[in-house]
Amino acid sequence: MEVRSDRDDWVTFSTNDVDPALRDGLAKLDASTSGNPLIYNFGSVVHSSYDMYAYNETTGYPMMAQLDQYYLSMGAGIITSYDLDMINLYYDCYSGCTNTSSMCQMEGNLNTRTCSECSCPLGFGGAVCETNADGGQTLTATDEWQDLVLSVTGPATLDTPGAYAFDSAVIVTPSGYNFIQFRPTNFTAECPYCTPGCRDFGLEIKYRNHPQRTSPRVCCNEFTGSTFSSRNDRTSIVLYSSTIDVSATIQYRASATNTTVLPTLPPYEVQTCQSETCNLFPLPDEVCAVLMIDQSIVLPILDYLSDPIALVQILLTHGNCSDDSSGIEHGMTYTVGCPIVSGVAGFFSGFVDMIGATDYIDQAGFYVTVFQIAFDAVHQSVHAGVEAVTSEMCPDWVAEDVTTTASP
């Protein structure tokens, strides 16, 4: 979606915040060879979320909607009637149905498998989108604020999403009024963050004039304090989840005027539900086994070899095993094995002389320094990983068994 020829009217990119490996793929399609049969839709299933272009040096939004309130709608996981319409148009599927072009209401589009039913926008149902979705409420607004509470029992978990479950309502505008005003007041979920695309769960108030296109979605309390006004005769409100339990409270009332207070774009921040809860989950036995090997074997070896440059110096000085020559910190370590170390070191030195690499060895200071930095990074990473393991993650883990020396 974001590479359409008209994308500059809808989204902008911050080049410095886009992963360099993905920048070449953001070239716009040529309008002469790629048509746009439908108007741009932030909530299309083929639209990427802003985080899809991020990398470890990203400090701002890599991709931004021209309309700030849509920043969470990009990257949705729900296939909507818009997406089905686009496919049907692209493959000319409608040509197989006759005399049915105007039967669908609420901007639904023809189901080309039957040619007698419609694919409806979220929140609407029935053969021709004339009713609310299955099980949804139909409520008529008054000029007093009323609370609507929607809730969805999560069908799966954050780690293993399932099929989407929905709860919805259709709010009817009474005669004598032009608008329905909506105020999201509370969104409740185990995860408090608004994740890009609101893929796991979210809320959509379809207040825009075209129900087929996605209205702004939210999956946390980021829209609290906002007011949306709909001039549609019937306005659908949809709560959905493919993971955990969620609920939302929305206030609504009929009004003669358009009162809109849109949300603003918050500062860029990487937050995910998974990062907040992953430390509560037990790790697979295979992972725990690897961590125990790291604890009992790998880490002690890395601690022992914590100064690999000194070991290279030992070899280059013909196996000097003393603790007072050339500042070799590991001199005493090799005292017991001096004959073996001396033999290996002698062979190493002879081989270096034979191939004429002595000068290259002497000039290798830069590369040796880089190697030391890389070694230290691996050493510290293994230390941090082992120290973070708990018995809740690995039942057989014994933290006090970690007996290592500090990295220099």
N, C-alpha and C positions, 0 to 999 in steps of 0.2 A: 504493500500500500504506500509506504513512504518513499518509494522510488518512482511514483507516478509522475507524469510530465507536469502536473499542476501542484505538486507537493509543496512548492515554496509558498503557496497561498495558505497552507495549513500547518506546516511544521518548519522548524529551523533546527540546524545542527551547530553545536559548538565543536569545531574541528579539534581543538586541543584536548577535549574530553572524550573524543571518540577513539576507540582502539585503533591504532595505526593499521593493524592487519585487516580491518573492516572498512577502511575509508574508501578504497577503490570500488567497493560494492555499492556505494551510495550514489553513484551517477544516476541522473534522472533518465527515465525511458524517453525515447523519441516519440513525440505526439503523433508523428506521421505514420508510425508503425505500431503504436499501442494506443487503442482507444480507451476512454473512460466512460463506460455506459451509465454508471451511477455516480452520484456526487460523493466526495470524499467522506469516509466514515472512520472516526478515531477508534471506534469499538469493534471494527471488523476483526475476525479471527486471523486474517492475514496481515494485520498491523503489528509491528514489533513494539515491545515496551522499551522505555528509555534505557533500562539497565542492560538490554541486550547489546548495547554498543559501548558499555563501560569497560575499563580495565584498571589495573592497579594504580595508575596515576590520574584517574578521573577525580576531579574535585567539584565539578558542577554537572548539571544535567547535559548528557550527550545529545539528547533530542528533546525538543520542547514543542508542545502544541501552541499554536498561535492564540488559542483560547485557553487560558491557564486552568480553568476548571476541568479540562479533559486530560490532565496529566496522568491520572490513574486509570483512565479508560483505555489507553493504548496498551496493547498486549493481552487482550482478553482471551479467555479459553473457551467461551461459549459460541458455538456456531449459531448464528441468528438468521432470520428470514432475509436480511440484507445479503449475507454471504451466499445463500441459496439462490437468490435472485441474480446475483452476479454470475454464478456458474451457469444458470439457465440461459442467461443472455449470451454469454460467451460461446456456449455450445449450441445455441439456437434451439433449445429444447422446447420453447413455447410453440414452435411451429407445428408441433404434433397435436396441439389442442386447438379447438375452434370455438368461436363465439363465447368465450369465457373471460375476455380480457378485463372486464369491469366488475366481476362478481365479488372480488375480495374487498373487505372493509379494512379500515385502520392501516392502510398501506401494506396489507399483506400481499403475498404473491402466490401465483398458482402452483399447486403441487403437480408437477408434470407427470408424476406416476399415475395419478388418478384422473386429472383434468376436471375434477368435480369438487375438490377441496382446496383449501388455502394453507400456506405456511405463514404463520402469524408472528408479528413482533412479540417480544417478551411481555407476558402479562395478559395477552389476549388469546382467545381460543374459539372453539366452535368451528363449524364447517367453513364459514367465510369470515372468521374473526369478529363475529357479531357479539360475542360474550366475553367474559373474563376467562382466564385460564382455569383449568380443572381445579376445583377446590378453593378458588380465590373468592374473596369477599367483594361485594358491590355496595358502596356506601355513597350517600349523597351529602355533600358538604352543606354547612350552614355558615352564617356570618360570625360564629363563635369558634375559637380554636378548639379542635378536638384531637385526641391522641389516637394514633393508629400504632399498634404493636404487631410486628411480624417476627416470626421465629422459625428457624430451620434446625432440625436435628441432623447433626453431621453424619453423613453416610460412611465416612472413612476416617483417616488420620492425615496429619500434615505430611508425613513421610510417604504415604501411599494413597493419593487421592482416588476417589471413585467417581461414579456418575453424579451429575449435578442434581441436587434437590432444591425445590423452590417453595416459597410462600409469597403470595401476591394479593393485591387488592386493586380494584378500579374505583376511583373517586369520580363521581358524576357532578358536573357543574349545574346548579339549580337555575331555573329561569330567573331572569332579572339580574344576573351577575355575569361578568365577562371573564373572570379569572378565578383560579384556585391557587392559593398560596401554600407553600410547603416549607416546613422548617425541620430538618433532621436534628433531633435533640439528644439521642443516645445511640451508640453502637456498641454492642457487647460481644466480645469473643475472647477466647483464651489467649490469642495473640493480639497485642494492642497496637501493632504497627500497620500502616497502610503499605502494602506491598505492591510493586509495579504491576499494572494490569489487573489488580484485584482478582487474580486467577483462582485462588483457593476459595474465596467467598467475597460477597460484596452486596451493595445496595444500589439500585438504579431507580430514580424517579424520572419517568419519561415525560418531562414537561415541555420538551421542544416541539415545534409545530409538526415535525415529521416523525411519526412513531417508528418507522422502519429503521431510522438511523439511531445509533446509540446516544443516549443522554449521558451526562457526567456520572461516573460511578465512584463509589467510595467504599472503603473497607476498614475504616477506623472512625475516630471522632473528628477527623480533619475538617469536615463540613459543618460542624457545630457553629452556630452563629450566622449561617448563611440562610438566605430565603430565595426560593425559586418560585416563579409564577408561571402557570400554565393557562393558555387560553383554549385548550382543547375541551371538547364536550365531555370526553372520558379520558382520564389520565391514569395510567397504570403505574403502580409502585411494586418493584420486584426485589425480594431478598433471595439470595442463592448461596449454596455452599457445596463443594465437592469434598470437603474434609471434616471440619469440626462444627460443633454447635455454635450458632450465631443468632442474635436477636437485634432488632432495631426499633426505635420509637421515632415516629414522625408526626409532627403536628400539621394540621391542615385546616383551611377555612375558605369560604367563598368571599370574593372581593370584587368591587367595581373597578379597582385600579391595579396596575401592574407594579408590584413592589418586588424588586430583585436585588439581593445582596450576594454577590458572587464570592466564592472562596479565592484566596490568593495563593500563589505558588510558594510553598515553604522552602527553606534552604535544602540543598541536596544532601541526602544522608542515606547510607546503605544500611537498611534494617530488614531482617527477614524473620519470619516465624521460626524457621528451622534453627537459626543460630541461637534463639532464645530458649529452645527446649531440647536441643540435641544432647546436652550433657545429662539429661534425665533418663535417656534411653540406655539399656544395657547394650554393650557391643557384641557383635557376633563372636563365637568361640575362636574362629580363625584369626580375627584381629587381636583378640586378647593373647593368643599364643605368640603372635609376632611381637607384641609389646613386652611379653615376659622374656622373650629372647633378647630384645633390646635391653631390658633391665639387667639380665643376668650375664650376658655375654658381650653384646655390642658396646654398651656404655662403658664397662670396665676397660675394654680394649682402647676405646677412644680416649678415656682418661689417662691410660698408660702412655699413649702416643700423643699426648696433648701438645708436644712441641716437635712436630715432624721435621722441622728444619734442623734441629739439633741432631736428630738421628742421621740426616744426610751428612751433616758435618762429621759425624763419627766415621762414616764410610770414606769420606774424602780425606780424612787424616789417618788413613791406614788402620782404622780400628782402635783409635785411642780410647782406652777404657777408664782413664783416670777421671777424677772429679775436679781437677784443677787445671785442665788444659783447654785453651781456646774458649773458655766460658761454657763448656758443654755441661748442661744441667743434668743430663742423664748418665754422667760418668759412673757414679756409684751403682746405678741400676744394672750396668753391664759388667760389673766386676767379676761376678761368678762365671759368666759366660765369655770371658775375655778371649780365650783361645779360638772359640768358634767365630766370634765377632771379628777378630783380627784376620782370620782366614778369609771370611767373606769380604771384608773391607779390602784386603790385599788384592783379591781377585777383581773386585770392582775397580780399584785404582789402576790395575794393570790393563784392564779392558778399556778404560777411558784413555790411557796413554796410547794403546795400540791403535785405536781408531782416530787418534788425533783430536779428541774432543775436549781437551783440557781447557783451551781458551773459551770454548762455548760454555763450559761449566762455570768458569770464572765470571762470565758475563750474564749468568742466568739469574742475577739477583732479583730483577723485576718479576720474573715468572715464579720464583720461589716465594716471593712476597704474596703474589696473587694466590698461590697454592695455600699458603698459611691462612689467608683470609677466608678462602673457601672451606678449608678444614675447620676453622673456628666456627663458621656458620653452621656446618653440619653437626658439630659437637654440641653447640648450644641448642640447636633444634631438637636433637635427640634427648638432651637433658630436659628441656621444657615439656616434650611429649610424655616422657616417663613420669615426670613429677605431677602432671595433670591427671593421671589415671587415678580413679577411685574404686573402692570395692563395689559401689553401685554399678559402675560400668563393667567391671570384670570381677565376678564374685570370688575368684581364687587369688586376687591381687593382695600382696602383702607389702604395704608401703615401706615398712621399716627395713626391708631387704635391700633398699637402694642405698648402697654405700659407695659413694664416688667421691673423688677429689674435685676441687674446684678447677675450672678451666682457667689457665693463665691469662 
